[in-house]
């Protein structure tokens, strides 16, 4: 066995889940940015990369090979059918080392829960919002990742293979689009019904069991308190004076309600003192 054969054997087998994306302005079919970023991440690892999509037609996928994906498997099924059973059946027959997805699909019934439902059904760990993968760990069974956090922060996490990762928009940019690569890309179509028993292939996509709540703004008490700037300096106060000052301050910034007119705000001495 040559050194090239050994290196090819050690390469990860990465599967990128693809959705039916559309351009946010024109509405035309277009690749999803985070999914093309997932392809770029897989290439940085030197992995074998392929794509997987479940849907009624291959039109939304026609430009994806131009971003570095040589082979895409499309599981043909109706648009209102839950894609999870077909995806699970294919993945169990062709298990990869790593599954990469976007944070949320585009253009359909997109709840953003599919990666988590898929990981749960497979019994694999999942890590969300990945911005980078340490390529030096790709030859082992543990991946070291950088997870994107709010306000530009990053957190180092480790995860065991096989696993599912969702890609954050802060991940490296997609590979440049190449028209020749798009022409050479292969989209292989498989009827989803051939992978599943008939009763499993006709399950409608879940919609009513997922509750979405609108964002509710919460008061930023710390920022409000700091903006007032009317603090009081107390040096070695008694316990009663310190407690009274804290209560007064909390009432001023709205954390505590003001006392009613018939209540006495002055602390009472305990009985028997």
LOMAR-575445 format. One line per 8 residues: their letters; for each residue x, y, z of C-alpha. Coordinates in pm, whole numbers, m for minus. Layout:
LOMAR-575445
A	X Y Z ~ ...
***
This chain:
LOMAR-575445
XXXXXXXX	0 0 0 ~ 142 337 m103 ~ 158 648 115 ~ m118 800 m101 ~ m345 502 m33 ~ m285 535 343 ~ m368 906 339 ~ m686 842 141
XXXXXXXX	m790 575 391 ~ m747 819 682 ~ m950 1094 518 ~ m1285 1176 675 ~ m1605 1098 488 ~ m1813 1415 521 ~ m2176 1450 418 ~ m2322 1799 369
XXXXXXXX	m2699 1827 397 ~ m2842 2059 131 ~ m3174 2242 128 ~ m3380 2405 m145 ~ m3238 2753 m110 ~ m3361 3069 m276 ~ m3212 3414 m325 ~ m3346 3656 m59
XXXXXXXX	m3412 3933 m316 ~ m3504 3766 m646 ~ m3657 3451 m498 ~ m3478 3237 m758 ~ m3320 2905 m662 ~ m2973 2961 m516 ~ m2730 2777 m286 ~ m2759 2849 86
XXXXXXXX	m2455 3043 207 ~ m2397 2840 525 ~ m2417 2515 329 ~ m2153 2632 81 ~ m1944 2737 383 ~ m1986 2382 515 ~ m1844 2252 186 ~ m1543 2482 227
XXXXXXXX	m1489 2359 585 ~ m1494 1999 467 ~ m1235 2075 198 ~ m1011 2240 459 ~ m1009 1904 640 ~ m901 1727 321 ~ m1212 1509 344 ~ m1416 1312 93
XXXXXXXX	m1717 1541 51 ~ m2061 1460 m89 ~ m2402 1624 m63 ~ m2746 1493 29 ~ m3086 1649 m40 ~ m3445 1530 m5 ~ m3705 1706 m215 ~ m3918 1703 m530
XXXXXXXX	m3666 1836 m785 ~ m3297 1901 m844 ~ m3331 2256 m978 ~ m3227 2427 m649 ~ m2908 2218 m649 ~ m2779 2292 m998 ~ m2528 2562 m887 ~ m2402 2385 m573
XXXXXXXX	m2136 2169 m750 ~ m1970 2491 m861 ~ m1871 2555 m498 ~ m1665 2236 m475 ~ m1914 1950 m442 ~ m1852 1680 m701 ~ m2140 1447 m608 ~ m2489 1511 m475
XXXXXXXX	m2749 1248 m394 ~ m3107 1370 m425 ~ m3379 1166 m257 ~ m3688 1243 m462 ~ m4009 1286 m264 ~ m4301 1530 m242 ~ m4234 1871 m90 ~ m4482 1823 196
XXXXXXXX	m4326 1495 313 ~ m4099 1498 618 ~ m3741 1457 484 ~ m3607 1299 805 ~ m3707 933 738 ~ m3550 932 392 ~ m3233 1104 515 ~ m3204 856 801
XXXXXXXX	m3249 556 572 ~ m2977 676 335 ~ m2733 772 611 ~ m2775 439 789 ~ m2695 257 465 ~ m2400 487 388 ~ m2275 612 728 ~ m2036 910 708
XXXXXXXX	m1786 1020 971 ~ m1925 1372 990 ~ m2246 1550 886 ~ m2239 1926 823 ~ m2552 2138 789 ~ m2655 2499 783 ~ m2828 2654 1081 ~ m3162 2665 902
XXXXXXXX	m3289 2570 558 ~ m3438 2820 315 ~ m3745 2817 97 ~ m3966 2557 263 ~ m4107 2449 600 ~ m3791 2553 781 ~ m3808 2517 1159 ~ m3432 2476 1210
XXXXXXXX	m3487 2156 1410 ~ m3386 1901 1144 ~ m3016 1874 1248 ~ m3119 1810 1609 ~ m3388 1557 1514 ~ m3138 1382 1287 ~ m2869 1365 1557 ~ m3121 1235 1809
XXXXXXXX	m3244 964 1572 ~ m2887 857 1492 ~ m2775 874 1853 ~ m2488 1107 1756 ~ m2364 1416 1941 ~ m2431 1756 1785 ~ m2255 2092 1812 ~ m2414 2414 1684
XXXXXXXX	m2277 2736 1531 ~ m1933 2606 1436 ~ m1697 2868 1293 ~ m1379 2660 1251 ~ m1250 2303 1278 ~ m894 2213 1376 ~ m768 2024 1072 ~ m494 1853 1277
XXXXXXXX	m761 1655 1464 ~ m932 1525 1149 ~ m729 1202 1153 ~ m849 1098 1500 ~ m1182 1023 1663 ~ m1217 1362 1835 ~ m1263 1696 1660 ~ m1156 2024 1819
XXXXXXXX	m1388 2307 1715 ~ m1439 2680 1757 ~ m1800 2766 1835 ~ m1925 3115 1751 ~ m2077 3301 2044 ~ m2258 3639 2063 ~ m2061 3962 2015 ~ m1782 3792 1823
XXXXXXXX	m1670 3562 2104 ~ m1539 3212 2035 ~ m1548 2901 2252 ~ m1329 2593 2208 ~ m1524 2266 2218 ~ m1443 1903 2145 ~ m1674 1637 2006 ~ m1649 1267 1930
XXXXXXXX	m1696 1129 1578 ~ m1936 1049 1422 ~ m2128 1368 1489 ~ m2347 1643 1340 ~ m2227 2004 1316 ~ m2425 2313 1217 ~ m2218 2585 1051 ~ m2226 2951 1160
XXXXXXXX	m2208 3244 913 ~ m1872 3336 1074 ~ m1716 3021 922 ~ m1471 3063 632 ~ m1620 3195 311 ~ m1732 2948 40 ~ m1494 2835 m228 ~ m1505 3054 m540
XXXXXXXX	m1774 2948 m784 ~ m1635 2759 m1084 ~ m1855 2706 m1388 ~ m1648 2407 m1504 ~ m1690 2239 m1166 ~ m2065 2299 m1186 ~ m2076 2128 m1528 ~ m1877 1829 m1400
XXXXXXXX	m2079 1783 m1083 ~ m2302 1474 m1066 ~ m2651 1484 m916 ~ m2766 1127 m855 ~ m3142 1085 m809 ~ m3287 809 m590 ~ m3655 760 m526 ~ m3703 796 m150
XXXXXXXX	m3980 535 m159 ~ m3723 269 m250 ~ m3538 328 79 ~ m3841 320 307 ~ m4146 110 380 ~ m4452 269 224 ~ m4608 382 553 ~ m4286 560 661
XXXXXXXX	m4239 742 333 ~ m4577 914 354 ~ m4531 1091 688 ~ m4619 1457 659 ~ m4368 1714 775 ~ m4428 1811 1141 ~ m4552 2164 1187 ~ m4812 2191 1462
XXXXXXXX	m4598 2038 1738 ~ m4333 2311 1719 ~ m4416 2634 1896 ~ m4242 2953 1788 ~ m4262 3245 2027 ~ m4194 3605 1922 ~ m3894 3776 2073 ~ m3983 3974 2385
XXXXXXXX	m3753 4257 2478 ~ m3636 4246 2838 ~ m3529 4548 3045 ~ m3157 4596 3072 ~ m3139 4689 3437 ~ m2762 4704 3457 ~ m2735 4949 3169 ~ m3019 5159 3311
XXXXXXXX	m2860 5171 3653 ~ m2520 5267 3519 ~ m2665 5550 3311 ~ m2809 5730 3616 ~ m2477 5782 3792 ~ m2635 5892 4125 ~ m2475 5641 4358 ~ m2414 5699 4730
XXXXXXXX	m2085 5634 4903 ~ m2124 5469 5244 ~ m1822 5398 5467 ~ m1872 5129 5733 ~ m2254 5174 5751 ~ m2468 4986 5998 ~ m2665 4687 5873 ~ m2993 4880 5887
XXXXXXXX	m2853 5180 5695 ~ m2696 4957 5430 ~ m3018 4758 5383 ~ m3224 5077 5361 ~ m2986 5222 5098 ~ m2999 4904 4888 ~ m3380 4893 4899 ~ m3403 5261 4803
XXXXXXXX	m3165 5209 4511 ~ m3355 4905 4381 ~ m3679 5102 4391 ~ m3519 5389 4197 ~ m3413 5162 3909 ~ m3747 4979 3903 ~ m3644 4640 4038 ~ m3865 4675 4347
XXXXXXXX	m4204 4842 4360 ~ m4254 5148 4575 ~ m4439 5085 4905 ~ m4811 5149 4918 ~ m4940 5461 5097 ~ m5071 5267 5397 ~ m4746 5077 5459 ~ m4458 5193 5670
XXXXXXXX	m4126 5190 5483 ~ m3929 5218 5805 ~ m3806 4877 5930 ~ m3968 4769 6253 ~ m3771 4659 6552 ~ m3824 4288 6625 ~ m4055 4210 6911 ~ m3885 4165 7250
X	m3578 4374 7159
***
